[in-house]
Amino acid sequence: MKHYFLWAPLIFLLSSPLLPEVTESDRLFKTATDFVKEKKYSKAVSIFEQLARNDEHDAQYNLAYLISAGKGVTKNYEEALFWSFLSMLGEIERGEELSEELSELVPEKVLKNVREQVLKHLMTRFEKKEVNVLMQLGEFYLSVLEEEDFENAYLWFNVASAVGIDYASEKRDKVEKELEPDTIIKMQFLSREKHEQFKDVNVKEDKKIILNMEKGYES
């Protein structure tokens, strides 16, 4: 779930009666932010890294900030940039600001490598059939690369729209205006292939449920 801002530059969990039921993720996040307040940075880094690897985007931002500041772990701009890019794609606004700052601190070769690692991470999530990654893949091609890649952004927004993600169709149609007709047709064909991968999984799951139900009736 999304956590809430308390004060800059880190993201903290704000207790409120309006928040939904507190999850284990929330508890870990709060523990980590408490460690930050107590200046026990290494303990905070350990927890934020655990949450970041589970694609908790606010934790990814906090981890990126601590690594970039050398708190609880030695400074490493390359590693910090990787996590800040992911937090940015997860709609953490401060992730964009941090990514811009870090991008200016690393050589082009390192920046290129980080971009490749981010895409690899996103594609791994896609292969695991995580639907939420579809919009992030589209945004990757618009905001992480040095130059906008409207073709691939269109592909992923088209798939995201097909699976019913909010605002995906608006993003897709906006990007479509940047493409030539023949390119649109090509990317529509490629996006159909990606969508079929999701549909195949759903079909298999549906069949599995039906088979289990039939076995239950037979017993």
C-alpha positions in Angstrom: 0.0 0.0 0.0 1.0 3.7 -0.3 2.5 5.3 2.8 2.2 9.0 3.6 4.5 12.0 3.7 5.4 13.4 7.1 8.4 15.6 6.5 11.1 15.9 3.9 13.3 14.5 2.6 12.2 11.0 3.5 8.8 9.5 3.3 7.2 8.6 6.6 4.1 6.7 7.6 1.5 9.1 9.1 -0.9 7.5 11.6 -4.5 8.4 10.9 -7.9 7.0 11.7 -8.7 7.4 8.0 -6.0 4.9 7.0 -7.1 1.4 6.0 -6.2 -1.6 8.2 -2.5 -1.5 9.0 -0.5 -4.2 7.2 2.7 -6.0 8.0 4.3 -3.8 5.3 3.1 -0.7 7.2 4.5 -1.9 10.4 7.9 -2.6 8.9 7.9 0.8 7.2 7.1 2.6 10.4 9.8 0.6 12.2 12.3 1.7 9.6 11.3 5.4 9.8 11.5 5.2 13.6 15.1 3.9 13.2 15.8 6.9 11.0 14.5 9.3 13.6 16.8 7.5 16.1 19.7 7.8 13.7 20.0 4.0 13.5 20.4 4.3 9.8 21.9 0.8 9.1 18.8 -0.8 10.6 16.5 1.4 8.6 18.4 0.6 5.3 18.0 -3.1 6.0 14.2 -2.8 6.3 13.8 -0.4 3.5 15.8 -2.7 1.2 13.5 -5.6 2.1 10.4 -3.5 1.2 12.0 -2.0 -1.9 12.8 -5.5 -3.3 9.1 -6.2 -2.8 8.4 -3.2 -5.0 7.1 -0.9 -2.2 7.8 2.4 -4.1 8.0 4.7 -1.1 10.5 2.4 0.5 12.4 2.4 -2.8 12.6 6.2 -2.5 13.7 6.2 1.1 16.4 3.6 0.3 17.6 5.6 -2.6 17.8 8.7 -0.4 19.7 7.0 2.4 22.2 5.4 -0.1 22.7 8.7 -1.9 23.4 10.4 1.4 25.6 7.7 2.8 23.5 7.1 5.8 23.6 3.5 7.1 25.5 2.4 4.1 28.3 3.8 2.0 27.4 6.3 -0.7 26.7 4.7 -4.1 25.1 6.9 -6.7 24.6 4.1 -9.1 22.6 2.0 -6.7 20.7 5.0 -5.4 19.7 5.9 -9.0 18.4 2.4 -9.6 16.0 2.6 -6.7 15.0 6.3 -7.3 14.1 5.5 -10.9 11.8 2.6 -9.7 10.2 4.9 -7.1 9.6 7.5 -9.7 7.9 4.9 -11.9 5.8 4.0 -8.9 4.5 7.6 -8.8 6.6 8.9 -6.0 7.0 12.5 -6.9 10.2 13.0 -4.9 11.7 10.0 -6.8 11.7 12.1 -10.0 13.6 15.0 -8.3 16.1 12.6 -6.8 16.6 10.8 -10.1 17.3 14.0 -11.9 19.9 15.0 -9.3 21.6 11.6 -9.3 21.6 11.4 -13.1 23.9 14.4 -13.2 26.3 12.8 -10.7 27.1 9.6 -12.7 28.9 9.2 -16.0 26.9 8.3 -19.1 28.1 4.7 -19.1 26.8 4.2 -15.6 23.5 6.0 -16.4 23.0 3.7 -19.4 23.7 0.6 -17.2 21.2 1.7 -14.6 18.5 2.3 -17.2 19.1 -1.2 -18.5 18.9 -2.7 -15.0 15.6 -0.9 -14.4 14.1 -2.3 -17.6 15.4 -5.7 -16.7 13.7 -5.5 -13.3 10.4 -4.3 -14.9 10.5 -7.1 -17.5 11.1 -9.7 -14.7 7.9 -8.4 -13.1 6.1 -8.6 -16.4 7.2 -12.2 -16.8 5.7 -12.9 -13.3 2.4 -11.5 -14.7 2.3 -8.5 -12.4 -0.3 -6.3 -14.0 0.7 -3.2 -12.2 4.0 -3.1 -14.0 2.4 -2.4 -17.4 1.9 1.3 -16.8 5.4 1.5 -15.4 6.8 0.0 -18.5 5.0 2.6 -20.6 6.3 5.4 -18.4 9.8 3.9 -18.5 10.0 4.7 -22.2 8.8 8.2 -21.6 10.6 9.4 -18.5 13.6 7.2 -17.8 15.3 7.0 -21.2 17.4 10.0 -22.4 15.0 10.4 -25.4 11.3 9.5 -25.3 10.5 6.2 -27.1 6.9 6.7 -28.1 6.6 3.4 -29.9 7.3 1.2 -26.9 5.4 3.5 -24.6 2.4 3.0 -26.9 2.8 -0.8 -26.8 2.7 -1.0 -23.0 -0.1 1.5 -22.5 -2.1 -0.4 -25.1 -1.7 -3.6 -23.1 -2.4 -1.8 -19.9 -5.6 -0.5 -21.4 -6.7 -3.9 -22.6 -6.4 -5.4 -19.1 -8.5 -2.5 -17.7 -6.0 -0.3 -15.9 -7.4 3.2 -15.2 -6.1 6.1 -17.4 -4.1 3.7 -19.6 -6.3 4.4 -22.6 -5.8 8.2 -22.2 -2.0 7.7 -22.1 -2.1 5.4 -25.1 -4.2 7.8 -27.2 -2.0 10.7 -26.2 1.2 8.8 -27.3 -0.5 7.6 -30.5 -0.6 11.2 -31.7 3.3 11.1 -31.8 3.4 8.1 -34.2 3.0 7.6 -37.9 0.1 5.3 -39.1 2.4 2.4 -40.2 4.2 2.5 -36.8 0.8 2.5 -35.0 -0.2 -0.7 -36.8 3.1 -2.4 -36.1 3.0 -1.6 -32.4 -0.7 -2.7 -32.1 0.4 -6.0 -33.5 3.2 -6.3 -31.0 1.0 -5.2 -28.1 -1.5 -7.9 -29.0 1.2 -10.5 -28.5 2.0 -9.1 -25.0 -1.6 -9.0 -24.1 -2.1 -12.6 -25.2 0.5 -13.6 -22.6 -1.7 -12.2 -19.9 -4.8 -13.7 -21.4 -3.3 -17.1 -21.6 -2.5 -17.1 -17.9 -6.0 -16.0 -17.0 -7.4 -18.8 -19.2 -5.2 -21.4 -17.5 -6.2 -20.2 -14.1 -9.9 -20.3 -15.0 -9.6 -23.8 -16.3 -7.7 -24.8 -13.1 -10.6 -23.4 -11.0 -13.2 -25.2 -13.1 -11.3 -28.5 -12.8 -11.0 -28.1 -9.1 -14.7 -27.4 -8.8 -15.6 -30.5 -10.9 -13.4 -32.7 -8.7 -15.2 -31.3 -5.7 -18.6 -32.1 -7.1 -17.4 -35.7 -8.0 -16.2 -36.3 -4.4 
